[in-house]
Amino acid sequence: MSAAAARRRKQLAARKNEQDVIGTELKKILDENDELSEASAYEALQLAQSSIRKKVKNNEFESACELSYSTSLSLLQKNRVSVASQLLKLCVGVLKETHTEESDIWIERIVELHKAHTTAMQSLSGAEALRLERLQKDWLLEAISWSSDIGTVKYGHSKLHELCGHQYWKLQGIEEESD
């Protein structure tokens, strides 16, 4: 084996170990406890974004999609909606970027993420709630766009349209309350 090949093998092993460290740290933060501080949630977001981008770059598309889904769901279950909203947008972006096939599994995951978002939003009100609900609407529109581009139905899966319609209805109610 040449010196260059040995050096390259050593670099690849170091990268793999670095990615494992990021994944381990992310898992540790998310598994810590039921309540997650804003700082810890933001740190988890940064670690997840870094890991997801590395996985996409290394053509580990399925793993990147799974990580974005599981981390988003975990953050939502810990009531960290503002941080999770950034990761939700990345999740749909990764689905589009990697041309992940629209499947019943992914539609159900999107429904599950939306339900977790709705549950986490129950404790919020005011301008912040309105902002986060608008971000959720934008996320659902992105999911419909992904479904339309990759799926078998021209304008996107009907379940996603149903969720988006309910989201518009909810936004209308919030905006009327604030007037």
KOLSEVO-572719 format. One line per 2 residues: number of its first residue (from 1); their letters; for each residue y, z, x of N, C-alpha, C. Coordinates in pm, whole numbers. Last residue first. Layout:
NUM = a = Y Z X Y Z X Y Z X | ... $
***
This chain:
179 = ds = 4055 1637 -5695 4183 1587 -5752 4253 1687 -5836 | 3811 1743 -5635 3920 1769 -5541 4055 1721 -5593 $
177 = ee = 3650 1650 -5842 3675 1794 -5831 3795 1823 -5743 | 3638 1379 -5778 3705 1420 -5902 3737 1569 -5899 $
175 = ei = 3489 1389 -5542 3627 1342 -5536 3704 1380 -5662 | 3243 1477 -5645 3315 1559 -5546 3462 1519 -5542 $
173 = gq = 3172 1260 -5810 3190 1394 -5865 3270 1485 -5771 | 3149 1056 -5621 3247 1044 -5729 3277 1182 -5789 $
171 = lk = 2932 1150 -5472 3066 1138 -5410 3175 1130 -5516 | 2727 1122 -5661 2762 1255 -5610 2902 1253 -5548 $
169 = wy = 2725 843 -5684 2752 926 -5801 2797 1066 -5758 | 2650 770 -5426 2780 728 -5478 2821 814 -5597 $
167 = qh = 2391 882 -5431 2491 932 -5335 2632 893 -5379 | 2266 728 -5621 2283 872 -5647 2389 931 -5554 $
165 = gc = 2270 487 -5477 2338 498 -5606 2364 644 -5642 | 2105 552 -5263 2245 521 -5237 2326 531 -5366 $
163 = le = 1859 583 -5392 1919 696 -5321 2069 674 -5299 | 1828 318 -5486 1834 430 -5581 1900 552 -5515 $
161 = hl = 1807 179 -5249 1920 151 -5339 1938 265 -5439 | 1566 282 -5162 1686 308 -5083 1811 282 -5166 $
159 = ks = 1396 178 -5355 1408 324 -5343 1534 361 -5264 | 1404 -98 -5307 1467 -43 -5427 1486 108 -5420 $
157 = hg = 1484 -231 -4988 1389 -158 -5072 1463 -91 -5189 | 1680 -535 -4965 1640 -401 -4926 1553 -333 -5031 $
155 = yk = 1720 -793 -5048 1835 -703 -5043 1799 -559 -5011 | 1457 -914 -5017 1579 -975 -4965 1696 -877 -4950 $
153 = vt = 1177 -745 -4897 1266 -766 -5011 1403 -809 -4958 | 1048 -691 -4662 1001 -807 -4737 1089 -838 -4858 $
151 = gi = 1259 -588 -4379 1160 -574 -4486 1128 -705 -4558 | 1467 -638 -4204 1331 -631 -4152 1225 -636 -4262 $
149 = ds = 1708 -654 -4356 1686 -739 -4239 1539 -748 -4199 | 1673 -459 -4556 1701 -598 -4592 1669 -693 -4477 $
147 = sw = 1640 -231 -4403 1534 -273 -4495 1550 -419 -4534 | 1891 -220 -4278 1768 -232 -4198 1654 -286 -4285 $
145 = si = 2050 -188 -4509 2068 -305 -4423 1945 -329 -4336 | 1960 61 -4593 1941 -56 -4680 1953 -184 -4598 $
143 = ae = 2053 211 -4377 1909 205 -4404 1876 86 -4494 | 2328 180 -4414 2265 127 -4292 2114 114 -4310 $
141 = ll = 2353 320 -4653 2385 177 -4650 2325 110 -4527 | 2288 575 -4561 2200 510 -4658 2227 360 -4664 $
139 = wd = 2511 619 -4396 2376 616 -4339 2278 545 -4432 | 2716 624 -4583 2715 519 -4480 2577 505 -4417 $
137 = kq = 2638 857 -4721 2644 729 -4792 2638 613 -4691 | 2674 1041 -4514 2540 1020 -4569 2533 888 -4645 $
135 = lr = 2950 1029 -4486 2865 986 -4374 2722 959 -4421 | 3018 1140 -4732 3054 1000 -4702 2971 946 -4586 $
133 = el = 2924 1398 -4690 2863 1317 -4797 2897 1169 -4778 | 3097 1480 -4488 2955 1467 -4459 2882 1386 -4565 $
131 = rl = 3344 1481 -4627 3326 1398 -4506 3178 1374 -4479 | 3291 1671 -4827 3324 1533 -4864 3301 1439 -4746 $
129 = ae = 3253 1898 -4668 3143 1848 -4751 3167 1703 -4791 | 3511 1924 -4561 3396 1899 -4471 3277 1845 -4550 $
127 = ag = 3665 1981 -4786 3687 1856 -4713 3570 1822 -4622 | 3433 2164 -4999 3565 2127 -4948 3566 1994 -4873 $
125 = sl = 3122 2311 -4884 3215 2263 -4987 3346 2221 -4919 | 2773 2396 -4836 2903 2348 -4789 2990 2303 -4905 $
123 = sq = 2521 2454 -4923 2603 2568 -4880 2743 2526 -4835 | 2404 2209 -4978 2432 2301 -5089 2523 2417 -5049 $
121 = ma = 2325 2056 -4763 2464 2044 -4808 2500 2144 -4917 | 2053 2092 -4736 2141 2155 -4637 2287 2154 -4683 $
119 = tt = 1963 1932 -4950 1937 2076 -4949 2032 2148 -4854 | 2045 1679 -4860 2094 1732 -4987 2076 1883 -4993 $
117 = ha = 1889 1657 -4627 2036 1654 -4620 2096 1716 -4746 | 1636 1652 -4736 1672 1762 -4646 1824 1771 -4632 $
115 = kh = 1654 1409 -4876 1633 1534 -4949 1671 1655 -4863 | 1684 1233 -4658 1791 1245 -4758 1778 1374 -4838 $
113 = le = 1439 1268 -4531 1562 1303 -4460 1678 1321 -4559 | 1272 1167 -4735 1259 1306 -4692 1385 1353 -4617 $
111 = vi = 1355 900 -4738 1369 982 -4860 1365 1130 -4822 | 1272 832 -4483 1414 824 -4516 1443 907 -4640 $
109 = re = 997 863 -4517 1068 946 -4419 1218 946 -4447 | 941 666 -4704 922 807 -4741 993 900 -4644 $
107 = iw = 996 445 -4542 1075 466 -4664 1063 611 -4708 | 799 477 -4348 939 490 -4310 1029 509 -4431 $
105 = id = 568 438 -4510 585 561 -4432 732 582 -4397 | 593 183 -4604 602 293 -4700 625 426 -4628 $
103 = se = 804 6 -4370 674 44 -4425 695 157 -4525 | 953 -232 -4175 970 -149 -4293 832 -121 -4351 $
101 = et = 910 -220 -3823 872 -276 -3952 898 -178 -4065 | 1171 -219 -3597 1061 -142 -3654 1035 -192 -3796 $
99 = ht = 1348 -335 -3415 1282 -418 -3518 1157 -349 -3572 | 1501 -182 -3257 1362 -202 -3212 1282 -289 -3309 $
97 = ek = 1739 -175 -3401 1737 -229 -3264 1596 -263 -3218 | 1667 -47 -3641 1716 -184 -3640 1698 -249 -3503 $
95 = lv = 1584 204 -3549 1494 125 -3633 1536 -22 -3633 | 1819 280 -3419 1698 256 -3339 1598 174 -3420 $
93 = gv = 1986 314 -3641 2020 218 -3536 1900 182 -3450 | 1862 523 -3767 1860 391 -3832 1896 283 -3731 $
91 = cl = 1915 718 -3564 1779 691 -3612 1770 553 -3676 | 2191 731 -3548 2116 678 -3434 1974 639 -3477 $
89 = kl = 2238 851 -3794 2293 717 -3767 2220 653 -3651 | 2114 1094 -3746 2064 1007 -3852 2112 864 -3831 $
87 = lq = 2276 1205 -3550 2141 1164 -3513 2079 1073 -3620 | 2502 1265 -3699 2513 1175 -3584 2376 1120 -3544 $
85 = sa = 2397 1445 -3881 2450 1317 -3931 2466 1217 -3818 | 2333 1671 -3733 2224 1583 -3776 2276 1448 -3823 $
83 = vs = 2584 1787 -3710 2517 1739 -3590 2407 1639 -3628 | 2632 1849 -3979 2728 1769 -3904 2666 1710 -3778 $
81 = vr = 2409 2009 -4055 2430 1877 -4114 2523 1792 -4029 | 2215 2224 -3998 2312 2170 -3903 2342 2025 -3941 $
79 = nk = 2003 2357 -4130 2138 2350 -4189 2246 2308 -4091 | 1752 2323 -4041 1823 2440 -3987 1970 2440 -4029 $
77 = ql = 1685 2085 -4149 1617 2203 -4202 1681 2332 -4152 | 1835 1918 -3984 1872 1933 -4125 1808 2058 -4186 $
75 = ls = 1692 1942 -3745 1832 1987 -3751 1877 2007 -3895 | 1446 1829 -3825 1452 1968 -3779 1595 2022 -3787 $
73 = ls = 1523 1566 -3884 1466 1651 -3988 1476 1799 -3950 | 1604 1480 -3628 1698 1480 -3741 1650 1574 -3851 $
71 = ts = 1362 1503 -3489 1475 1586 -3449 1579 1593 -3562 | 1202 1312 -3621 1161 1453 -3619 1278 1545 -3582 $
69 = ys = 1350 1066 -3584 1315 1119 -3717 1289 1270 -3712 | 1361 1041 -3306 1486 1046 -3384 1461 1102 -3523 $
67 = le = 1087 1036 -3245 1171 1145 -3195 1300 1155 -3275 | 1007 797 -3371 947 925 -3411 1035 1042 -3368 $
65 = ca = 1157 610 -3223 1177 624 -3369 1124 758 -3418 | 1045 647 -2969 1188 668 -2991 1218 689 -3139 $
63 = se = 778 573 -3015 808 710 -2973 956 743 -2996 | 812 303 -3070 755 391 -3171 788 537 -3141 $
61 = fe = 923 206 -2823 995 199 -2949 943 297 -3054 | 947 206 -2534 863 301 -2608 924 316 -2747 $
59 = nn = 1097 58 -2353 1016 -11 -2454 914 79 -2523 | 1278 197 -2205 1144 181 -2147 1045 116 -2244 $
57 = kv = 1493 207 -2379 1507 129 -2255 1370 101 -2192 | 1390 385 -2565 1420 247 -2606 1427 158 -2482 $
55 = kk = 1375 614 -2406 1253 559 -2464 1275 414 -2508 | 1645 657 -2348 1551 629 -2239 1423 565 -2292 $
53 = ri = 1740 711 -2608 1791 594 -2534 1697 557 -2420 | 1601 951 -2656 1578 833 -2741 1623 707 -2669 $
51 = ss = 1708 1123 -2461 1565 1091 -2460 1535 965 -2542 | 1977 1132 -2543 1940 1088 -2409 1795 1042 -2405 $
49 = qa = 1953 1237 -2802 2014 1106 -2780 1974 1049 -2645 | 1836 1488 -2742 1764 1390 -2823 1820 1250 -2802 $
47 = lq = 2040 1612 -2594 1909 1590 -2533 1831 1483 -2608 | 2245 1617 -2789 2264 1547 -2662 2130 1515 -2594 $
45 = la = 2123 1776 -2989 2167 1639 -3017 2180 1559 -2889 | 2092 2016 -2852 1973 1944 -2898 2007 1799 -2929 $
43 = ey = 2363 2079 -2825 2282 2056 -2705 2155 1979 -2740 | 2425 2119 -3092 2490 2010 -3020 2413 1977 -2891 $
41 = as = 2269 2343 -3141 2244 2220 -3217 2305 2101 -3145 | 2390 2526 -2972 2250 2488 -2948 2216 2359 -3021 $
39 = ae = 2642 2541 -3098 2631 2498 -2958 2489 2453 -2925 | 2577 2641 -3350 2639 2508 -3339 2626 2454 -3196 $
37 = sl = 2251 2796 -3356 2396 2800 -3340 2448 2657 -3326 | 2009 2813 -3600 2047 2746 -3477 2199 2749 -3467 $
35 = ed = 1751 2998 -3744 1895 2972 -3737 1928 2915 -3600 | 1481 3016 -3674 1521 2947 -3795 1668 2910 -3795 $
33 = ne = 1428 2946 -3320 1430 3032 -3438 1477 2951 -3558 | 1318 2753 -3124 1365 2887 -3094 1358 2981 -3214 $
31 = dl = 1254 2491 -3155 1153 2588 -3197 1199 2732 -3183 | 1472 2358 -3047 1443 2341 -3189 1343 2443 -3241 $
29 = ik = 1456 2435 -2775 1576 2465 -2855 1545 2460 -3003 | 1203 2336 -2703 1232 2478 -2690 1352 2517 -2777 $
27 = kl = 1238 2061 -2737 1141 2132 -2820 1168 2282 -2819 | 1426 2018 -2533 1459 1989 -2673 1366 2065 -2767 $
25 = et = 1274 2084 -2307 1394 2161 -2337 1436 2141 -2484 | 1077 1886 -2323 1039 2027 -2327 1158 2114 -2365 $
23 = gi = 1232 1653 -2294 1153 1676 -2416 1114 1821 -2433 | 1329 1696 -2034 1422 1682 -2146 1350 1711 -2277 $
21 = vd = 1089 1698 -1891 1174 1816 -1888 1272 1813 -2006 | 999 1438 -1933 920 1548 -1986 1002 1676 -1990 $
19 = qe = 1191 1301 -1788 1187 1282 -1932 1106 1394 -1997 | 1121 1386 -1530 1255 1416 -1583 1255 1404 -1735 $
17 = nk = 865 1276 -1505 880 1421 -1506 1015 1463 -1563 | 939 1006 -1502 850 1055 -1607 862 1208 -1618 $
15 = ra = 1093 996 -1269 1153 965 -1399 1070 1021 -1514 | 896 1054 -1078 1010 1144 -1093 1079 1122 -1228 $
13 = al = 731 831 -1106 677 963 -1137 790 1063 -1158 | 907 633 -1015 857 629 -1152 801 764 -1195 $
11 = qk = 937 710 -746 1052 706 -835 1010 709 -982 | 673 675 -652 732 808 -649 854 815 -742 $
9 = rr = 650 399 -679 559 486 -755 617 627 -763 | 844 320 -490 862 287 -632 774 376 -721 $
7 = ra = 724 412 -254 853 465 -294 878 441 -443 | 498 249 -251 482 393 -257 611 459 -304 $
5 = aa = 619 -2 -225 538 27 -344 519 177 -361 | 738 27 26 822 2 -92 746 34 -220 $
3 = as = 522 55 195 613 167 182 701 151 57 | 218 -81 51 340 -89 129 429 34 104 $
1 = m = -116 0 85 0 0 0 123 0 90 $
***
